């Protein structure tokens, strides 16, 4: 349960970081929409990796219990 809470907190923190990055108005940076799309793609990949690792840890835990 603590792992799920930790992952949720990490996801919420990353979402806040995406919003802050997308809100920047530095003219040297790409457009907000472009920046947001790149960061959101990274977030999707992060979530996929974390989900896979979490699932694997559950499977490993179940295998160790038996």
Secondary structure, DSSP 8 states (H G I E B T S, - for coil): -HHHHHHHHHHHHHHHHHHHHHH---TTS--HHHHHHHHHHHHHHHHHHHHHHHHHHHHHHHHHH-
